[in-house]
């Protein structure tokens, strides 16, 4: 293995505030709507489901910086900062003039970026007297992080995990149960939403949309219980900006600034968390960094979806959210990147893509694993299937740099490790995986039923 250089901040350099890009956006995101009357929701409305402080953060388009509570900051200091790493070995393998850096969130507790938002959400719930939290999870990284954070702050947790992901990654649910969480495969017969879904399709493999429906139903029917979310919503991405704020300081230590920022994309939390602190310099200082969200070819909402108000879940329990979407009843293919199998995108990223300030690319499943294998064999880290999409997009850009003779600096987010995803790597190595793609007609048919609000 060739030389490797890591950049790590001292404790007194760790950010003490999150960055709220909504305050700086030229065009603010459209507000979430009450599906009954199409009126904008207030923070008080949202606080019936979410912690009150999370509800306020969700709709805050005024304050550029939001203080990280001291108890949360103390927990952050257990594992932050995470390293920024120059990927010399990957550069050498690609024979590219590009400089490739990755922010290594895989060293976090539970192995992914998700803990960055699980801790503040559980803290805010505890502070307002909540005793129980509930959530959904796809591949299980968020469910694991939430289960741990709930235990840290003395809360009981219930997790609905997408059924196909539970089957593909059984150890994820074991991790959640280790921290005391109750874990149920979704769709299930334990909620009205799950029963309705299974009545229509008894073999439904589950999706993040089905699991969200069940978790929201439990939260709204259980006393002293709040719903927590691992992606999509604005307050979640706000908490994840700790990633980009650290990376900004670490890139200064490296003496470089990114020409491109890349991350995988499911609902937008790790992508926005890395991208937004750098994007503010495009907005305010005239920088020209390119921002690339890498989504699965089988779930192409950013590149082939429609911009419309849609539900965040399958049953229609959530507010209507302005998003690029494939339709809330979209049934994603059973790819192994379970965290990216989501029909829609967060409202902030959707508005920024609409305004052409960032863009998406679609990555086939086989290309993602091929790229993940190369990264593992060069840098010695086995990436999560989700993160493989960011690596694939990075490799594409590094190869373009070689072909064009351009020396660019590329920064991507290694959002998690794949050590509990080895079944998927076995299947790839054995030739048992395949690509999935959608026809234009499938997308058109699925989105044509959406209510035309915008």
C-alpha positions in Angstrom: 0.0 0.0 0.0 1.3 3.5 -0.8 1.6 6.4 1.5 -1.6 7.7 3.1 -2.1 11.1 4.8 -4.9 11.7 7.3 -6.1 15.1 8.7 -7.7 15.1 12.1 -8.9 18.2 14.0 -8.0 18.9 17.6 -10.9 18.9 20.1 -11.0 22.7 20.3 -11.4 22.8 16.5 -14.5 20.7 16.4 -17.5 22.9 15.2 -19.9 24.0 18.0 -22.7 25.0 15.6 -24.5 23.4 12.7 -24.9 25.2 9.4 -28.4 25.9 8.2 -28.2 26.4 4.4 -31.9 27.5 4.2 -30.9 30.9 5.5 -28.6 31.4 2.5 -30.5 29.8 -0.3 -31.6 32.2 -3.1 -34.8 30.3 -3.4 -36.1 28.9 -0.2 -37.6 25.4 -0.2 -41.4 25.3 -0.5 -43.1 24.6 2.9 -44.4 21.2 3.9 -48.2 21.1 3.5 -51.1 19.6 5.5 -52.5 17.0 3.1 -56.1 17.7 4.3 -56.2 21.4 3.3 -52.8 22.1 1.5 -52.0 24.8 4.1 -48.3 25.2 5.2 -47.5 23.4 8.4 -46.2 25.2 11.5 -43.6 24.0 13.9 -46.4 23.4 16.4 -48.1 21.1 13.9 -44.9 19.1 13.3 -44.2 18.9 17.1 -47.1 16.4 17.4 -44.8 13.9 15.7 -41.3 15.2 16.1 -39.4 16.7 19.1 -40.4 20.4 19.3 -36.8 21.6 18.7 -36.5 19.4 15.6 -39.8 20.9 14.4 -38.4 24.4 14.8 -35.2 23.6 13.1 -37.1 22.0 10.2 -38.8 25.3 9.3 -36.0 27.7 10.2 -35.1 29.7 7.1 -33.6 32.6 9.1 -30.7 31.5 11.3 -27.5 30.6 9.5 -25.9 28.9 12.5 -27.6 26.8 15.2 -25.8 25.9 18.4 -25.1 22.3 19.1 -26.3 21.6 22.7 -23.5 21.0 25.1 -24.6 17.4 26.0 -24.6 16.5 22.3 -21.3 18.2 21.7 -19.8 16.2 24.6 -21.0 12.9 22.9 -19.6 14.1 19.6 -16.2 14.5 21.2 -16.1 10.8 21.9 -15.5 10.1 18.2 -15.1 13.4 16.3 -13.4 14.7 14.3 -13.5 11.9 11.8 -10.4 11.7 9.5 -10.1 13.3 6.1 -7.9 11.0 4.1 -5.9 11.5 0.9 -6.6 8.3 -1.2 -3.1 8.0 -2.7 -3.5 4.2 -3.4 -6.8 4.7 -5.3 -5.2 7.6 -7.3 -2.3 5.4 -8.2 -4.6 2.5 -9.3 -6.6 4.8 -11.5 -3.4 6.6 -12.8 -5.3 9.8 -12.5 -3.9 13.4 -12.0 -6.9 14.0 -9.7 -6.4 14.4 -6.0 -9.0 12.2 -4.2 -9.9 12.8 -0.6 -12.5 11.0 1.5 -14.2 12.0 4.8 -14.2 8.7 6.7 -17.5 8.5 8.6 -17.1 4.7 8.9 -15.1 5.1 12.1 -18.1 6.5 13.9 -19.9 4.4 16.6 -22.1 1.9 14.7 -20.0 2.4 11.6 -21.8 5.2 9.7 -22.7 8.9 9.7 -26.1 8.3 11.1 -25.1 8.7 14.7 -24.5 12.5 14.1 -28.3 13.1 14.0 -29.4 10.2 16.2 -27.7 11.8 19.3 -29.4 15.3 19.0 -32.8 13.9 18.1 -32.8 11.6 21.2 -31.4 14.5 23.3 -34.2 16.8 22.2 -36.8 14.1 22.8 -35.5 13.4 26.3 -35.4 17.1 27.2 -39.1 17.5 26.5 -40.2 14.5 28.5 -40.5 11.9 25.8 -40.0 8.3 27.0 -40.2 6.4 23.7 -38.9 6.9 20.2 -39.7 5.1 17.0 -38.2 5.1 13.6 -37.8 3.2 10.3 -34.6 1.9 8.8 -33.5 0.4 5.5 -30.1 -1.3 5.6 -30.0 -0.8 9.3 -27.4 1.9 9.9 -29.9 4.4 11.1 -31.8 1.9 13.2 -28.6 0.9 14.9 -27.5 4.5 15.5 -30.9 5.4 16.8 -31.0 2.4 19.1 -27.6 3.3 20.6 -28.5 7.0 21.0 -31.8 6.1 22.7 -29.9 4.0 25.2 -27.5 6.8 25.8 -30.3 9.2 26.8 -32.5 6.6 28.6 -35.2 6.2 26.0 -37.0 3.1 24.8 -36.7 2.6 21.0 -38.9 0.7 18.5 -37.5 0.2 14.9 -39.4 -0.9 11.8 -36.8 -2.3 9.4 -37.5 -2.9 5.7 -38.3 -6.6 5.5 -36.0 -7.4 2.5 -33.1 -5.5 4.2 -33.7 -7.4 7.4 -33.4 -10.7 5.4 -30.3 -9.5 3.6 -28.5 -8.0 6.7 -29.7 -10.0 9.7 -26.9 -8.7 12.0 -28.1 -5.2 11.7 -31.3 -6.1 13.7 -29.1 -8.0 16.1 -27.1 -4.8 16.8 -30.3 -2.9 17.4 -31.6 -5.5 19.9 -28.2 -5.5 21.6 -28.9 -1.8 22.5 -32.4 -2.8 23.7 -34.5 -1.8 20.8 -37.6 -3.6 19.6 -37.2 -4.5 15.9 -40.0 -5.4 13.5 -39.8 -6.3 9.8 -41.9 -3.9 7.6 -44.5 -4.2 6.4 -45.9 -6.0 9.4 -49.3 -6.9 10.9 -48.6 -4.8 14.0 -50.0 -1.5 12.5 -53.0 -0.6 10.4 -50.7 0.8 7.7 -48.8 -2.5 7.5 -52.0 -4.6 7.4 -53.3 -2.5 4.6 -50.1 -2.9 2.6 -50.0 -6.6 3.1 -53.7 -7.0 2.2 -53.0 -5.5 -1.2 -49.6 -7.3 -1.7 -48.9 -10.2 0.8 -45.4 -10.6 -0.6 -44.4 -6.9 -0.4 -40.7 -6.8 0.3 -41.0 -3.5 2.1 -39.5 -0.1 1.4 -38.5 2.9 3.5 -41.9 4.3 2.6 -43.7 1.4 4.2 -41.5 1.4 7.3 -42.0 5.2 7.8 -45.8 4.7 7.7 -45.6 2.1 10.5 -43.2 4.1 12.6 -45.3 7.3 12.3 -48.5 5.4 13.2 -46.8 4.0 16.3 -45.6 7.5 17.3 -49.0 9.1 16.9 -50.9 6.3 18.8 -48.5 5.8 21.7 -48.3 8.2 24.7 -45.0 10.1 25.3 -43.6 8.7 22.0 -41.9 10.7 19.2 -40.9 9.8 15.7 -37.3 10.2 14.6 -36.0 10.2 11.1 -32.6 9.3 9.6 -32.7 11.3 6.4 -34.9 13.4 4.0 -36.0 16.1 6.4 -34.1 19.4 6.8 -33.3 19.1 10.5 -31.6 15.8 9.9 -29.4 17.2 7.2 -28.7 20.2 9.5 -27.2 17.9 12.1 -25.1 16.2 9.5 -23.4 19.4 8.5 -20.9 18.6 11.2 -19.3 16.4 8.5 -18.8 19.2 5.9 -17.8 21.8 8.5 -15.0 19.5 9.7 -14.0 18.7 6.1 -13.8 22.4 5.3 -11.2 22.9 8.1 -9.4 19.7 7.1 -9.1 20.6 3.5 -7.4 23.9 4.6 -4.9 21.7 6.6 -4.3 19.8 3.3 -3.8 23.0 1.5 -6.5 22.3 -1.1 -10.1 23.1 -1.9 -12.5 20.7 -3.6 -13.5 21.2 -7.2 -16.1 18.4 -6.8 -18.0 17.1 -3.7 -19.6 13.7 -4.1 -21.8 11.5 -1.8 -24.3 8.7 -2.2 -27.9 9.8 -2.1 -31.0 8.1 -0.5 -32.9 10.9 1.1 -30.0 13.4 1.3 -28.6 13.5 4.8 -25.0 12.4 4.2 -24.8 14.2 0.9 -26.2 17.5 2.2 -24.1 17.1 5.4 -20.9 17.1 3.4 -22.0 19.4 0.6 -23.9 22.3 2.2 -21.0 23.9 4.1 -19.0 24.0 0.8 -22.1 25.1 -1.2 -22.4 28.2 1.0 -19.1 29.4 -0.5 -20.6 29.0 -4.0 -23.6 31.1 -2.9 -21.8 33.7 -0.9 -18.3 33.9 -2.1 -18.4 33.0 -5.8 -16.7 29.6 -5.6 -17.5 27.1 -8.4 -17.5 23.7 -6.7 -19.5 21.0 -8.5 -21.8 18.9 -6.3 -22.8 15.4 -7.4 -25.3 13.1 -5.7 -24.8 9.4 -6.6 -28.1 7.5 -6.5 -28.9 3.9 -7.7 -29.9 3.4 -11.3 -32.9 1.5 -10.0 -34.1 4.4 -7.9 -33.4 7.5 -10.1 -35.6 10.2 -8.5 -33.0 13.0 -8.9 -32.4 12.4 -12.6 -35.8 10.9 -13.8 -38.3 11.7 -11.1 -40.8 14.6 -11.1 -40.7 17.7 -8.9 -43.9 17.6 -7.0 -45.5 17.6 -3.6 -45.6 14.0 -2.4 -45.9 12.0 0.8 -42.7 10.8 2.5 -44.3 7.5 3.2 -46.4 4.9 1.4 -49.6 5.1 3.5 -49.8 8.9 3.3 -49.4 9.7 7.1 -46.7 12.3 6.6 -47.0 15.9 5.5 -46.8 16.7 1.8 -43.2 17.5 1.0 -41.9 19.3 -2.1 -39.5 16.9 -3.7 -38.1 15.1 -6.7 -40.0 11.8 -6.4 -40.9 8.5 -8.2 -44.2 8.4 -6.3 -44.7 7.4 -2.7 -46.1 4.0 -3.7 -42.9 3.2 -5.7 -41.7 -0.3 -5.0 -37.9 -0.2 -5.3 -35.8 -3.2 -6.6 -34.2 -5.4 -4.0 -30.7 -3.9 -4.4 -28.2 -4.4 -1.5 -27.8 -0.6 -0.9 -30.9 -0.6 1.3 -30.3 2.9 2.6 -30.8 4.3 -1.0 -34.1 2.5 -1.7 -36.3 5.6 -1.2 -38.7 7.2 -3.6 -38.1 10.8 -2.8 -35.5 13.5 -2.0 -35.4 16.1 0.8 -36.9 19.5 0.0 -33.6 21.4 0.3 -31.7 19.2 -2.1 -34.7 19.1 -4.4 -34.9 22.9 -4.6 -31.1 23.2 -5.2 -31.2 20.6 -8.0 -34.2 22.5 -9.5 -32.1 25.6 -9.3 -29.2 23.7 -11.0 -26.8 24.2 -8.1 -26.1 20.5 -7.8 -27.0 17.4 -9.8 -27.5 13.7 -9.6 -26.0 10.7 -11.4 -27.3 7.2 -11.6 -25.0 4.2 -10.7 -25.9 0.6 -11.7 -25.5 -1.9 -8.9 -22.7 -3.9 -10.5 -20.6 -0.7 -11.2 -21.1 0.3 -7.5 -19.7 -3.0 -6.2 -16.9 -3.1 -8.8 -15.9 0.4 -7.5 -16.2 -0.7 -3.9 -14.0 -3.7 -4.5 -11.3 -1.5 -6.0 -11.5 0.9 -3.1 -11.2 -2.0 -0.6 -8.2 -3.4 -2.4 -6.4 -0.1 -2.6 -7.4 1.7 0.6 -8.0 -1.3 2.8 -11.5 -0.3 3.9 -14.6 -2.3 2.8 -17.3 0.4 2.1 -21.0 0.0 2.7 -23.0 -0.7 -0.5 -24.5 2.8 -0.2 -21.0 4.4 -0.1 -19.9 2.3 -3.1 -22.2 4.6 -5.2 -20.2 7.7 -4.1 -16.9 5.8 -4.9 -18.2 4.9 -8.3 -19.1 8.5 -9.1 -15.7 9.6 -7.9 -13.9 7.0 -10.1 -15.9 8.2 -13.1 -14.7 11.8 -12.4 -11.1 10.7 -11.8 -11.0 8.8 -15.1 -12.4 11.9 -16.9 -9.6 13.9 -15.3 -7.1 11.4 -16.7 -8.6 11.5 -20.2 -8.7 15.3 -20.2 -5.4 15.8 -18.5 -7.0 17.9 -15.8 -5.8 18.0 -12.2 -8.9 18.4 -10.0 -9.5 17.9 -6.3 -12.3 15.5 -5.6 -13.8 15.1 -2.1 -16.3 12.3 -1.3 -18.0 11.0 1.8 -17.3 7.4 2.9 -20.6 7.4 4.8 -20.1 3.9 6.3 -18.3 0.6 6.3 -19.5 -2.6 4.8 -18.4 -5.1 7.4 -22.0 -6.2 8.1 -22.7 -6.3 4.4 -20.4 -9.1 3.4 -23.3 -11.3 2.1 -23.7 -8.7 -0.7 -20.0 -8.8 -1.5 -20.1 -12.6 -1.6 -23.0 -12.4 -4.0 -21.1 -9.9 -6.2 -18.0 -12.0 -6.2 -20.0 -15.2 -7.0 -21.7 -13.4 -10.0 -25.2 -13.5 -8.4 -26.0 -9.8 -8.5 -27.6 -8.0 -11.4 -28.5 -4.5 -12.4 -32.0 -3.1 -12.3 -33.4 -0.3 -14.3 -36.7 1.4 -14.8 -38.4 2.2 -18.1 -39.8 5.7 -18.8 -43.3 4.2 -18.9 -42.9 2.7 -15.4 -41.8 6.1 -14.0 -44.5 7.9 -15.9 -47.3 5.5 -14.7 -46.1 5.7 -11.1 -45.9 9.5 -11.0 -49.0 10.2 -13.0 -51.3 9.5 -10.0 -49.7 12.3 -7.9 -51.9 15.2 -6.9 -50.8 18.2 -9.0 -50.1 20.9 -6.4 -47.0 22.7 -7.7 
